[in-house]
């Protein structure tokens, strides 16, 4: 019998996942399904072939072959006991603790349950990606989860992958400068751990170019499937250690879209009427903050409700305050503080 777990998420050992991924697409998919059924220790699972057959399009014989390959690689071991089979996942010894809270300190990649079992009346994301039949695409999806840090980076670390925005100064009035930010291309680098698997063993220029095409094609596919998006955030500058101040993106969550609307409306109050006819991307900032930049930060659709994610989600109330303060720009002096604390009135 398949059991339901509590907490809405599960963790996989990064080293074990890399080994499962190297075995091929079906074993990697099977490993994620088995991990979805783990208990609070994120290691012990009763799930096996039947769960793989239920939540994916893999047939029973191929599911059994995939599990057999995980056993042969030492990624799955049966736990001796009386009763239905129980399995241990991972490479290292099982942790003594069985609480989600203490498990969050381990070197695990946290994944939402919906990744494997789907939300109501939808094809599970794991199955959608499996249907592409490219193990690298699955590896990229799980890699994005591994490097997503919502509380610290508002999403996937922008040094790993991001969306570029161009910036144009369109008007200056009193203590404010109005910039127009326009979405551009996605960006990454050879040092990115997400791009590295696509560039492995490619040395010639044409080989590297082909690897980059595979990487971007995989990322665009995940975007088309609705599993990842890039949300615009205002940052102090484009320096790697510059702070992200807050999101403002019409395509973001309601609070993020509200900030974007309020910023655009405030900008229209400051610019001449003919400029206000095209308000898209207009943002007013204090005149001394000449280095501010917009950056698109990758965010996954389904999020494991870890402490990190809950801390980020708690900022929604602050986002409403920021929107209100943008609306007050017409008659009040405001300042943009460092970090994600919103706008503050000056004395």
FILO-608608 format. One record per residue (C-alpha): residue number from 1; residue in one letter; x, y, z. Coordinates in Angstrom, 1 decimal, padded with zeros to 4 digits. Layout:
BEGIN
[node NUM, "A", [X, Y, Z]];
...
***
This chain:
BEGIN
[node 1, "X", [000.0, 000.0, 000.0]];
[node 2, "X", [001.3, 003.5, -000.9]];
[node 3, "X", [001.4, 005.8, 002.1]];
[node 4, "X", [001.0, 009.6, 002.1]];
[node 5, "X", [003.6, 011.7, 003.8]];
[node 6, "X", [003.3, 014.9, 005.6]];
[node 7, "X", [005.0, 018.2, 005.0]];
[node 8, "X", [004.4, 018.5, 001.2]];
[node 9, "X", [008.0, 017.9, 000.2]];
[node 10, "X", [010.8, 015.4, 000.1]];
[node 11, "X", [014.6, 015.5, -000.1]];
[node 12, "X", [017.1, 013.6, -002.2]];
[node 13, "X", [020.8, 013.2, -001.5]];
[node 14, "X", [022.7, 015.2, -004.1]];
[node 15, "X", [025.4, 012.6, -004.6]];
[node 16, "X", [022.9, 009.8, -004.8]];
[node 17, "X", [020.9, 011.8, -007.4]];
[node 18, "X", [023.9, 012.3, -009.6]];
[node 19, "X", [024.5, 008.6, -009.6]];
[node 20, "X", [020.9, 007.8, -010.4]];
[node 21, "X", [021.0, 010.4, -013.2]];
[node 22, "X", [024.0, 008.8, -014.7]];
[node 23, "X", [022.1, 005.5, -015.0]];
[node 24, "X", [019.7, 006.9, -017.5]];
[node 25, "X", [016.3, 008.4, -017.8]];
[node 26, "X", [014.1, 005.6, -016.4]];
[node 27, "X", [016.3, 004.9, -013.4]];
[node 28, "X", [016.4, 008.6, -012.6]];
[node 29, "X", [012.6, 008.9, -012.9]];
[node 30, "X", [012.2, 005.8, -010.8]];
[node 31, "X", [014.5, 007.2, -008.1]];
[node 32, "X", [012.4, 010.3, -007.8]];
[node 33, "X", [009.2, 008.4, -007.5]];
[node 34, "X", [010.6, 006.2, -004.8]];
[node 35, "X", [011.9, 009.3, -003.0]];
[node 36, "X", [008.5, 010.9, -003.1]];
[node 37, "X", [007.2, 008.1, -001.0]];
[node 38, "X", [009.8, 008.4, 001.8]];
[node 39, "X", [009.0, 009.0, 005.4]];
[node 40, "X", [010.2, 012.1, 007.4]];
[node 41, "X", [013.8, 010.8, 007.3]];
[node 42, "X", [013.7, 011.2, 003.5]];
[node 43, "X", [015.3, 007.8, 003.1]];
[node 44, "X", [012.8, 005.1, 004.0]];
[node 45, "X", [010.2, 004.3, 001.4]];
[node 46, "X", [007.5, 001.6, 000.8]];
[node 47, "X", [007.0, 002.8, -002.8]];
[node 48, "X", [008.3, 000.7, -005.6]];
[node 49, "X", [007.3, -000.6, -009.1]];
[node 50, "X", [003.6, 000.0, -008.6]];
[node 51, "X", [004.1, 003.7, -007.8]];
[node 52, "X", [006.3, 004.2, -010.8]];
[node 53, "X", [003.7, 002.7, -013.0]];
[node 54, "X", [001.0, 004.8, -011.4]];
[node 55, "X", [002.6, 008.2, -011.6]];
[node 56, "X", [004.6, 007.9, -014.9]];
[node 57, "X", [004.1, 006.4, -018.3]];
[node 58, "X", [006.8, 003.7, -017.6]];
[node 59, "X", [005.4, 000.2, -018.1]];
[node 60, "X", [005.7, -002.4, -015.3]];
[node 61, "X", [008.5, -004.4, -017.0]];
[node 62, "X", [010.6, -001.2, -017.6]];
[node 63, "X", [009.8, 000.1, -014.1]];
[node 64, "X", [011.1, -003.2, -012.7]];
[node 65, "X", [014.2, -002.9, -014.8]];
[node 66, "X", [014.8, 000.6, -013.6]];
[node 67, "X", [014.4, -000.4, -009.9]];
[node 68, "X", [016.8, -003.3, -010.5]];
[node 69, "X", [019.4, -001.0, -011.9]];
[node 70, "X", [019.0, 001.2, -008.8]];
[node 71, "X", [019.5, -001.8, -006.6]];
[node 72, "X", [022.6, -002.8, -008.6]];
[node 73, "X", [024.1, 000.6, -008.2]];
[node 74, "X", [023.6, 000.5, -004.4]];
[node 75, "X", [021.0, 003.4, -004.5]];
[node 76, "X", [018.2, 001.2, -003.1]];
[node 77, "X", [018.5, -001.5, -000.4]];
[node 78, "X", [015.7, -003.5, 001.1]];
[node 79, "X", [015.3, -003.1, 004.8]];
[node 80, "X", [014.8, -006.5, 006.5]];
[node 81, "X", [011.6, -006.7, 008.4]];
[node 82, "X", [008.3, -008.6, 008.7]];
[node 83, "X", [005.5, -007.3, 006.5]];
[node 84, "X", [005.4, -005.4, 003.2]];
[node 85, "X", [008.8, -004.5, 001.7]];
[node 86, "X", [010.5, -001.3, 002.9]];
[node 87, "X", [013.5, 000.3, 001.1]];
[node 88, "X", [016.4, 002.5, 002.0]];
[node 89, "X", [017.5, 005.2, -000.5]];
[node 90, "X", [020.8, 007.0, -000.6]];
[node 91, "X", [024.4, 006.3, -000.3]];
[node 92, "X", [025.4, 007.2, 003.2]];
[node 93, "X", [024.0, 005.8, 006.5]];
[node 94, "X", [020.5, 006.7, 007.4]];
[node 95, "X", [020.2, 009.8, 009.8]];
[node 96, "X", [019.1, 009.0, 013.3]];
[node 97, "X", [016.6, 011.9, 013.2]];
[node 98, "X", [013.3, 011.5, 011.5]];
[node 99, "X", [012.0, 015.1, 011.7]];
[node 100, "X", [011.6, 017.4, 008.7]];
[node 101, "X", [013.0, 020.3, 010.7]];
[node 102, "X", [016.3, 018.6, 011.5]];
[node 103, "X", [016.5, 017.0, 008.0]];
[node 104, "X", [016.6, 020.5, 006.4]];
[node 105, "X", [020.2, 020.9, 007.7]];
[node 106, "X", [021.4, 017.9, 005.6]];
[node 107, "X", [022.8, 018.2, 002.1]];
[node 108, "X", [019.6, 017.4, 000.3]];
[node 109, "X", [017.8, 018.9, -002.6]];
[node 110, "X", [014.2, 019.7, -001.6]];
[node 111, "X", [011.5, 018.8, -004.0]];
[node 112, "X", [007.7, 019.4, -003.8]];
[node 113, "X", [005.4, 016.4, -003.8]];
[node 114, "X", [003.6, 017.8, -006.8]];
[node 115, "X", [006.7, 017.3, -008.9]];
[node 116, "X", [006.0, 013.5, -008.9]];
[node 117, "X", [002.3, 013.1, -008.2]];
[node 118, "X", [001.0, 016.4, -009.7]];
[node 119, "X", [-001.6, 018.8, -008.6]];
[node 120, "X", [-005.3, 018.1, -009.0]];
[node 121, "X", [-006.2, 016.9, -012.5]];
[node 122, "X", [-002.9, 017.6, -014.1]];
[node 123, "X", [-000.2, 015.5, -015.7]];
[node 124, "X", [002.7, 015.3, -013.1]];
[node 125, "X", [005.6, 017.6, -014.1]];
[node 126, "X", [008.0, 014.6, -013.8]];
[node 127, "X", [005.9, 012.7, -016.4]];
[node 128, "X", [005.9, 015.8, -018.7]];
[node 129, "X", [009.6, 016.0, -018.6]];
[node 130, "X", [010.0, 012.2, -019.0]];
[node 131, "X", [008.0, 012.4, -022.1]];
[node 132, "X", [010.7, 014.6, -023.7]];
[node 133, "X", [013.0, 011.5, -023.4]];
[node 134, "X", [016.1, 013.6, -022.6]];
[node 135, "X", [017.8, 012.8, -019.3]];
[node 136, "X", [019.6, 016.2, -019.5]];
[node 137, "X", [016.3, 018.1, -019.2]];
[node 138, "X", [015.4, 016.2, -016.1]];
[node 139, "X", [018.8, 016.9, -014.7]];
[node 140, "X", [018.4, 020.6, -015.4]];
[node 141, "X", [015.0, 020.7, -013.6]];
[node 142, "X", [016.3, 019.0, -010.5]];
[node 143, "X", [019.4, 021.2, -010.7]];
[node 144, "X", [017.3, 024.3, -010.6]];
[node 145, "X", [015.7, 023.1, -007.4]];
[node 146, "X", [019.1, 022.4, -006.0]];
[node 147, "X", [020.2, 026.0, -006.5]];
[node 148, "X", [016.9, 027.8, -005.7]];
[node 149, "X", [017.3, 029.9, -002.5]];
[node 150, "X", [014.1, 032.0, -002.2]];
[node 151, "X", [014.9, 033.5, 001.2]];
[node 152, "X", [018.5, 034.5, 000.2]];
[node 153, "X", [018.3, 035.1, -003.5]];
[node 154, "X", [014.6, 035.4, -004.3]];
[node 155, "X", [015.0, 032.3, -006.5]];
[node 156, "X", [017.8, 030.5, -008.3]];
[node 157, "X", [021.1, 032.3, -007.7]];
[node 158, "X", [021.4, 035.0, -010.4]];
[node 159, "X", [025.1, 034.2, -010.9]];
[node 160, "X", [024.1, 030.8, -012.2]];
[node 161, "X", [021.4, 031.8, -014.6]];
[node 162, "X", [019.3, 035.0, -015.0]];
[node 163, "X", [017.4, 037.2, -017.5]];
[node 164, "X", [019.1, 040.4, -018.6]];
[node 165, "X", [017.2, 043.7, -018.7]];
[node 166, "X", [018.3, 046.8, -020.6]];
[node 167, "X", [018.1, 050.1, -018.8]];
[node 168, "X", [017.3, 053.5, -020.3]];
[node 169, "X", [017.1, 056.8, -018.4]];
[node 170, "X", [014.0, 058.5, -019.7]];
[node 171, "X", [013.4, 061.5, -017.3]];
[node 172, "X", [014.6, 063.2, -014.2]];
[node 173, "X", [012.4, 065.2, -011.9]];
[node 174, "X", [013.4, 066.6, -008.5]];
[node 175, "X", [014.8, 063.8, -006.3]];
[node 176, "X", [013.7, 061.0, -008.8]];
[node 177, "X", [015.1, 059.5, -011.9]];
[node 178, "X", [012.8, 057.5, -014.1]];
[node 179, "X", [014.3, 054.5, -015.9]];
[node 180, "X", [012.7, 052.1, -018.4]];
[node 181, "X", [013.7, 048.5, -018.0]];
[node 182, "X", [013.2, 046.1, -020.9]];
[node 183, "X", [013.5, 042.3, -020.9]];
[node 184, "X", [016.4, 040.9, -022.8]];
[node 185, "X", [018.0, 037.5, -023.3]];
[node 186, "X", [018.7, 034.8, -020.7]];
[node 187, "X", [022.3, 034.6, -019.5]];
[node 188, "X", [024.6, 032.0, -017.9]];
[node 189, "X", [028.3, 031.2, -017.9]];
[node 190, "X", [030.6, 028.2, -018.3]];
[node 191, "X", [031.1, 028.3, -014.6]];
[node 192, "X", [027.4, 027.7, -014.0]];
[node 193, "X", [026.8, 024.2, -012.4]];
[node 194, "X", [023.5, 024.1, -014.4]];
[node 195, "X", [025.2, 024.5, -017.8]];
[node 196, "X", [028.3, 022.4, -016.9]];
[node 197, "X", [026.7, 019.0, -017.7]];
[node 198, "X", [025.8, 020.2, -021.2]];
[node 199, "X", [029.3, 021.4, -021.9]];
[node 200, "X", [031.1, 018.3, -020.4]];
[node 201, "X", [033.9, 017.0, -022.7]];
[node 202, "X", [033.2, 019.6, -025.3]];
[node 203, "X", [036.4, 021.5, -026.2]];
[node 204, "X", [036.1, 022.7, -029.7]];
[node 205, "X", [034.2, 025.9, -030.4]];
[node 206, "X", [031.5, 024.1, -032.4]];
[node 207, "X", [031.1, 021.5, -029.7]];
[node 208, "X", [030.7, 024.1, -027.1]];
[node 209, "X", [028.2, 026.0, -029.2]];
[node 210, "X", [026.2, 022.8, -029.6]];
[node 211, "X", [026.3, 022.2, -025.9]];
[node 212, "X", [025.0, 025.7, -025.2]];
[node 213, "X", [022.1, 025.2, -027.7]];
[node 214, "X", [021.1, 022.0, -025.8]];
[node 215, "X", [021.2, 023.9, -022.5]];
[node 216, "X", [019.1, 026.8, -023.7]];
[node 217, "X", [016.7, 024.4, -025.5]];
[node 218, "X", [016.2, 022.5, -022.2]];
[node 219, "X", [015.6, 025.7, -020.2]];
[node 220, "X", [013.2, 027.1, -022.7]];
[node 221, "X", [011.3, 023.7, -022.7]];
[node 222, "X", [010.9, 024.0, -018.9]];
[node 223, "X", [009.6, 027.5, -019.4]];
[node 224, "X", [007.1, 026.3, -022.0]];
[node 225, "X", [005.9, 023.6, -019.6]];
[node 226, "X", [005.3, 026.3, -017.0]];
[node 227, "X", [007.8, 024.7, -014.6]];
[node 228, "X", [010.1, 027.7, -014.3]];
[node 229, "X", [009.8, 031.4, -015.0]];
[node 230, "X", [012.0, 034.5, -014.6]];
[node 231, "X", [010.6, 037.3, -012.4]];
[node 232, "X", [012.0, 040.8, -012.6]];
[node 233, "X", [013.6, 042.2, -009.4]];
[node 234, "X", [015.2, 045.6, -008.8]];
[node 235, "X", [018.8, 045.3, -007.6]];
[node 236, "X", [021.2, 047.9, -006.3]];
[node 237, "X", [023.5, 047.3, -009.2]];
[node 238, "X", [024.7, 044.5, -011.5]];
[node 239, "X", [027.6, 043.7, -009.2]];
[node 240, "X", [027.6, 040.1, -008.0]];
[node 241, "X", [027.3, 041.1, -004.3]];
[node 242, "X", [024.7, 043.8, -004.8]];
[node 243, "X", [021.5, 043.3, -002.8]];
[node 244, "X", [018.2, 042.5, -004.4]];
[node 245, "X", [015.7, 045.0, -003.1]];
[node 246, "X", [012.3, 043.8, -004.2]];
[node 247, "X", [010.3, 042.2, -007.1]];
[node 248, "X", [008.3, 044.2, -009.5]];
[node 249, "X", [006.9, 042.1, -012.4]];
[node 250, "X", [003.4, 042.1, -013.9]];
[node 251, "X", [003.8, 038.4, -014.5]];
[node 252, "X", [004.7, 037.6, -010.9]];
[node 253, "X", [002.6, 036.8, -007.9]];
[node 254, "X", [-000.2, 039.2, -007.1]];
[node 255, "X", [002.0, 041.2, -004.6]];
[node 256, "X", [004.8, 041.5, -007.1]];
[node 257, "X", [002.5, 042.6, -009.9]];
[node 258, "X", [001.0, 045.2, -007.5]];
[node 259, "X", [004.4, 046.7, -007.0]];
[node 260, "X", [005.0, 046.8, -010.8]];
[node 261, "X", [001.7, 048.6, -011.3]];
[node 262, "X", [002.3, 051.1, -008.5]];
[node 263, "X", [005.8, 051.8, -009.8]];
[node 264, "X", [004.5, 052.4, -013.3]];
[node 265, "X", [001.7, 054.7, -012.1]];
[node 266, "X", [004.2, 056.6, -010.0]];
[node 267, "X", [006.5, 057.0, -013.0]];
[node 268, "X", [003.6, 058.3, -015.1]];
[node 269, "X", [003.0, 061.0, -012.4]];
[node 270, "X", [006.6, 062.2, -012.8]];
[node 271, "X", [007.2, 062.1, -016.6]];
[node 272, "X", [005.7, 064.4, -019.3]];
[node 273, "X", [002.3, 063.2, -020.6]];
[node 274, "X", [003.7, 062.0, -023.9]];
[node 275, "X", [006.0, 059.6, -022.1]];
[node 276, "X", [003.2, 058.3, -019.9]];
[node 277, "X", [001.5, 057.0, -023.0]];
[node 278, "X", [003.9, 054.1, -022.9]];
[node 279, "X", [004.3, 053.1, -019.2]];
[node 280, "X", [005.6, 049.6, -019.7]];
[node 281, "X", [008.8, 049.1, -017.7]];
[node 282, "X", [008.9, 052.6, -016.2]];
[node 283, "X", [010.3, 052.7, -012.6]];
[node 284, "X", [011.1, 055.8, -010.6]];
[node 285, "X", [014.1, 055.6, -008.2]];
[node 286, "X", [015.9, 058.2, -006.0]];
[node 287, "X", [018.3, 060.2, -008.1]];
[node 288, "X", [021.4, 059.1, -006.1]];
[node 289, "X", [020.8, 055.4, -006.9]];
[node 290, "X", [022.3, 055.6, -010.4]];
[node 291, "X", [023.4, 052.0, -010.5]];
[node 292, "X", [020.1, 050.2, -010.0]];
[node 293, "X", [019.4, 047.4, -012.4]];
[node 294, "X", [016.6, 045.0, -013.1]];
[node 295, "X", [017.4, 041.3, -013.2]];
[node 296, "X", [015.1, 038.4, -014.0]];
[node 297, "X", [015.5, 035.7, -011.4]];
[node 298, "X", [014.5, 032.1, -012.1]];
[node 299, "X", [011.8, 030.7, -009.9]];
[node 300, "X", [010.2, 027.2, -010.0]];
[node 301, "X", [006.4, 026.9, -010.2]];
[node 302, "X", [006.1, 024.2, -007.5]];
[node 303, "X", [007.9, 025.0, -004.3]];
[node 304, "X", [008.8, 022.7, -001.4]];
[node 305, "X", [007.4, 024.3, 001.8]];
[node 306, "X", [010.6, 024.3, 003.7]];
[node 307, "X", [011.5, 027.0, 006.2]];
[node 308, "X", [013.5, 028.8, 003.5]];
[node 309, "X", [010.4, 029.0, 001.3]];
[node 310, "X", [008.1, 030.0, 004.1]];
[node 311, "X", [010.4, 032.8, 005.1]];
[node 312, "X", [010.3, 034.2, 001.5]];
[node 313, "X", [006.5, 033.8, 001.3]];
[node 314, "X", [006.1, 035.9, 004.5]];
[node 315, "X", [007.4, 038.9, 002.6]];
[node 316, "X", [004.1, 039.3, 000.8]];
[node 317, "X", [002.9, 041.8, 003.4]];
[node 318, "X", [006.1, 043.8, 002.9]];
[node 319, "X", [005.4, 043.8, -000.9]];
[node 320, "X", [002.0, 045.5, -000.2]];
[node 321, "X", [003.8, 048.2, 001.8]];
[node 322, "X", [006.2, 048.8, -001.0]];
[node 323, "X", [003.3, 049.2, -003.5]];
[node 324, "X", [001.7, 051.7, -001.1]];
[node 325, "X", [004.8, 053.7, -000.8]];
[node 326, "X", [005.2, 053.9, -004.6]];
[node 327, "X", [001.7, 055.2, -004.7]];
[node 328, "X", [002.7, 058.0, -002.3]];
[node 329, "X", [005.8, 059.1, -004.3]];
[node 330, "X", [003.9, 062.1, -005.8]];
[node 331, "X", [003.9, 064.0, -002.5]];
[node 332, "X", [006.5, 062.3, -000.3]];
[node 333, "X", [010.3, 061.8, -000.1]];
[node 334, "X", [011.1, 058.1, 000.0]];
[node 335, "X", [014.4, 056.1, 000.1]];
[node 336, "X", [015.3, 052.6, -001.1]];
[node 337, "X", [017.1, 050.8, 001.7]];
[node 338, "X", [019.5, 047.9, 001.1]];
[node 339, "X", [018.1, 044.5, 001.3]];
[node 340, "X", [014.5, 043.4, 000.9]];
[node 341, "X", [012.9, 045.7, 003.4]];
[node 342, "X", [011.0, 047.9, 001.0]];
[node 343, "X", [010.8, 051.7, 000.8]];
[node 344, "X", [011.1, 053.9, 003.8]];
[node 345, "X", [010.2, 057.5, 004.2]];
[node 346, "X", [013.0, 059.9, 005.1]];
[node 347, "X", [012.8, 062.5, 007.8]];
***
